[in-house]
Amino acid sequence: MEEARQAHHAAFAEAQMIASAQVLIELDGMTVALSEVYRRGLCLEEGNPDPDGSFDEVRADFQRLWLRWEGMRDVMRVDLGVAPGS
């Protein structure tokens, strides 16, 4: 998770220099969501999970995050003039 988080931060920093306002809105939302799922995963790993932070619930968070990622990618593709999902 940490490696993915660092990669996201690096890519996000680069995108802030060139991305459109709409893409930045998506990236900001993804950053908040990634941070929360990362925090929940760490709490679980440390033995201090959130009340709704079982392994299955954190796993479901990651699955929702993946769906959000696909939506963000579609916004980015439209911004670039490429059909979403292709």
Secondary structure, DSSP 4 states (H G I P E B T S, - for coil): -HHHHHHHHHHHHHHHHH--HHHHHHHHHHHHHHHHHHHHHHHHHTT---TT--HHHHHHHHHHHHHHHHHHHHHHHHHTT--TT-
